[in-house]
Every structure is written in structure tokens, then in C-alpha cells.
């Protein structure tokens, strides 16, 4: 067996042969000032009194005091400070302190890293989570979508503004319990969302450690909500247009928005969403998230289909158009801008559809949102006995853990038949006996 001292010496010789010179000298103010750099080489001058205390001189002449010792199986070299910033005497005192730490088995490099990790703030944890790869679903391992990143930041900034610059080690289970309860009084859904994001950010910090490192926190404080069953009971939103009132609502949308800015664009947009189940962002895009509005290039009127690019689930979504929408879009194309479908002749688009929904609520008594049109579309499809798999394909929903869905192939022409059936039902003549009439 080769003696370990011989092995270490071989390493030292190899290290010195690889462009480094080592010398021994008592490090004082005078001796440090006197030594000079060697051209093309880094020089190490070891102190003759404190083992491991040295002066490192870069080829360019920069000098720094260092302390080097073995800790377990590792050799650690710690920079005490630049010779321009600290005297030899002060550096020697620091070296003595470090020598005692080394002797007690303290790894100063790991100790410094641990201290830095312990000081990690919630804001830094948020940034790390936002930048972390997507964990599941389509796009797993890739970057989170721009909208998701923005939503995470908004939630943290609005729900935890007083926690953001505090170390995450100071966020306790008691704080979690109290803040969730306070937020749930205002909005149970928003409280749950905020703490799901907080839990994910904490889990990301706990997981992202090097081998052998202890995690910054040993347990996620958000698990308190699981143990105490404190998560709010949030039921899915049910907003939609009642089936018997859809014809009345459609009639109001056709004739009741006059006088509003971009009235024809808003009219055609709400009818388009009702008859396709499209999301509002798929029509108007989002500047904040970098999504463009729907372009005429994505609409094929000859083949009666539209393609939504890079949708919420990261897939392009191709959808057949019923003949009524083809007619509507042909009329639009004759009078609007050349690039975006729902712009006027000067390329201007509605900045917000809420004025249209407020007007329609006043006319019909039905107070809904843009997403409620998507629910109305899906509900109508179900009412017409269109299969669940076709509805998922039409609404571009991921099948999740539904194994059977992987075996079912829904053809595009099958979707065309379903789309036409939905449009015919929604655009039927109002039932005079049950219609309330536009107010």
C-alpha cells in the first residue's frame, strides 16, 4: 500500500509542475510587500509559523491571504482577504481562528454555504421556483409558460408581501395557519392557490440541494394545512347561460352592443367564444405574456377550420368551424384589418370585453364572464349527448389519468359534425313561450 503522505506529496509536485510555484516565508507586512509575482505562474507562499496560512499571488500581481487545511477527506482553501484590504497581522489572527475551526472538524466552505442557504429569502425561493422546470404534463422538464410565471409572481406579491424579504426559515406553521385563514375569509379559492404556490416553492428549495448537503428547511410548513384539514372546500365554478335562454342571449349579443367602442368586434368575439368554447386569450392574446391575438393566417375559411397556436396546454389546437361562424368570419374579413381577426379596419381591438358582458347582463339578466361561455359550450355538448372524449377534444382538455382516452381516437370530421350540432342548437329560434325578451 502506498503511504498517504507520499501520495499527497506526488499531488503537490504535480500541482507545482502545472504552472504553480510554492515557497515558505514568515508572512509579515514587510515580507508580503517585498514578494512579487512570477510571469505566467501563480505563486503560493506558506507561512513558516501557522500551518496552512499562506499568500497567493496571481500572475498579474494581485495578492490574497488564504488558509488551507484538510477536513475529513477534503482539502479546503479559504480566502481570508486581499492583501490590499487586510494587513498580514489581521490575516494571521483570522488564520488562527480558522485553524481552530478546522481542528474541530468544521468545514468553513460548507459552513458558509449553509449560512447562505439559511439566509435564503422567500423572494429568492419564489424566483427559483419560477425558473425551475415544469414538473409534469405536456412540456415536462421545460420552462414554465410566461403566463404561469407571471401568475406565480403576482400571487406571492399580493398574498405574501410582508414575507418576501424574510428568510424562509422564519416562516412557521403558525404563520401559515393564520395567513391562510385570513385569506380564505376573502376568497377560499385564492387562499388555496396562494398556499399551493408557497408549498411548491418550499418543496423546490428542499429538493434543490447538492449531495451531502442538508436542506435549508427540514419540513414544509404548509403541510400544517393538510394535518389540520384547513384547505378550503372550493367547488368548481358553475357559471353558464341556462340552455333555454341561450337563443335570447345570442339575440341580445347580435343587436344589443351598439354604442360601445369596438361594438362589432365585441359582438363577433362573444359569439365566436360561445360557438367554439375558445378562451379569451386565444382570441385577443396577452401582451404581458407574449401571446399574439388570433391572426387571419390561423383561419382557413375554405376548409372551415381555425388553429389556436401554443395554447394553455402547450399544444396547437385545430378546431372545425360551423357554417354559421364561417359566414360571420367571411363578413368580418371584408371590413377589418388584414392581420388580426377581431380588430377593426384600423387594426384596433377591444382592450376588455367586460363592457359587453355588463351590457348583456342588463339586457338579459344573465351575469356571466368570458370563461362562462366556455362552460356553456361544454354543457351544451353534454346536453346533446356528444361523447366526453369529443368534448375534451373540442375544448382542448388533457385527458390526465384517463387511460381509456389513450385508446379512443377522435377524428377531425367527427368533431366537425359535433361542432355543427352545437351551433345549430345554440342558434335556434327563441322559444316564444319561454323567452323573457330583451329588456
Rosetta blueprint (number, residue, H / E / L):
1 X L
2 X L
3 X L
4 X H
5 X H
6 X H
7 X H
8 X H
9 X H
10 X H
11 X H
12 X H
13 X H
14 X H
15 X H
16 X H
17 X H
18 X L
19 X L
20 X E
21 X E
22 X E
23 X E
24 X E
25 X L
26 X L
27 X L
28 X L
29 X H
30 X H
31 X H
32 X H
33 X H
34 X H
35 X L
36 X L
37 X L
38 X L
39 X L
40 X L
41 X L
42 X E
43 X E
44 X E
45 X E
46 X E
47 X L
48 X L
49 X L
50 X L
51 X L
52 X L
53 X E
54 X E
55 X E
56 X E
57 X E
58 X L
59 X L
60 X L
61 X L
62 X L
63 X E
64 X E
65 X E
66 X E
67 X E
68 X E
69 X E
70 X E
71 X E
72 X L
73 X L
74 X E
75 X E
76 X E
77 X E
78 X E
79 X E
80 X E
81 X E
82 X E
83 X L
84 X L
85 X L
86 X L
87 X L
88 X H
89 X H
90 X H
91 X H
92 X H
93 X H
94 X H
95 X H
96 X H
97 X H
98 X H
99 X H
100 X H
101 X H
102 X H
103 X H
104 X L
105 X L
106 X L
107 X L
108 X H
109 X H
110 X H
111 X H
112 X H
113 X H
114 X H
115 X H
116 X H
117 X H
118 X H
119 X L
120 X L
121 X E
122 X H
123 X H
124 X H
125 X H
126 X H
127 X H
128 X H
129 X H
130 X H
131 X H
132 X L
133 X L
134 X L
135 X L
136 X L
137 X L
138 X L
139 X L
140 X L
141 X L
142 X L
143 X L
144 X L
145 X L
146 X H
147 X H
148 X H
149 X H
150 X H
151 X H
152 X H
153 X H
154 X H
155 X H
156 X H
157 X H
158 X H
159 X H
160 X L
161 X L
162 X L
163 X L
164 X L
165 X L
166 X L
167 X E
168 X H
169 X H
170 X H
171 X L
172 X L
173 X H
174 X H
175 X H
176 X H
177 X H
178 X H
179 X H
180 X H
181 X H
182 X H
183 X H
184 X H
185 X H
186 X H
187 X L
188 X H
189 X H
190 X H
191 X H
192 X H
193 X H
194 X H
195 X H
196 X H
197 X H
198 X H
199 X H
200 X H
201 X H
202 X H
203 X H
204 X H
205 X H
206 X H
207 X H
208 X L
209 X L
210 X L
211 X L
212 X L
213 X L
214 X L
215 X L
216 X L
217 X L
218 X L
219 X L
220 X L
221 X L
222 X L
223 X H
224 X H
225 X H
226 X H
227 X H
228 X L
229 X L
230 X L
231 X L
232 X L
233 X L
234 X L
235 X L
236 X L
237 X L
238 X L
239 X L
240 X L
241 X L
242 X L
243 X H
244 X H
245 X H
246 X H
247 X H
248 X H
249 X H
250 X H
251 X H
252 X H
253 X H
254 X H
255 X H
256 X L
257 X L
258 X L
259 X L
260 X L
261 X L
262 X L
263 X H
264 X H
265 X H
266 X H
267 X H
268 X H
269 X H
270 X H
271 X H
272 X H
273 X H
274 X H
275 X H
276 X H
277 X L
278 X L
279 X L
280 X H
281 X H
282 X H
283 X H
284 X H
285 X L
286 X E
287 X L
288 X L
289 X L
290 X L
291 X E
292 X L
293 X L
294 X L
295 X E
296 X H
297 X H
298 X H
299 X E
300 X E
301 X L
302 X L
303 X L
304 X L
305 X E
306 X E
307 X E
308 X E
309 X L
310 X L
311 X L
312 X L
313 X L
314 X L
315 X L
316 X L
317 X E
318 X E
319 X E
320 X E
321 X L
322 X L
323 X H
324 X H
325 X H
326 X H
327 X H
328 X H
329 X H
330 X H
331 X H
332 X H
333 X H
334 X H
335 X H
336 X L
337 X L
338 X L
339 X L
340 X E
341 X L
342 X L
343 X L
344 X L
345 X L
346 X L
347 X L
348 X L
349 X L
350 X L
351 X L
352 X L
353 X L
354 X H
355 X H
356 X H
357 X H
358 X H
359 X H
360 X H
361 X H
362 X H
363 X H
364 X H
365 X L
366 X L
367 X L
368 X L
369 X L
370 X H
371 X H
372 X H
373 X H
374 X H
375 X H
376 X H
377 X H
378 X H
379 X H
380 X H
381 X H
382 X H
383 X H
384 X L
385 X L
386 X L
387 X L
388 X H
389 X H
390 X H
391 X H
392 X H
393 X H
394 X H
395 X H
396 X L
397 X L
398 X L
399 X L
400 X L
401 X L
402 X L
403 X H
404 X H
405 X H
406 X H
407 X L
408 X L
409 X L
410 X L
411 X L
412 X H
413 X H
414 X H
415 X H
416 X H
417 X H
418 X H
419 X H
420 X H
421 X H
422 X H
423 X H
424 X H
425 X H
426 X H
427 X L
428 X L
429 X L
430 X L
431 X L
432 X L
433 X L
434 X L
435 X L
436 X L
437 X L
438 X L
439 X L
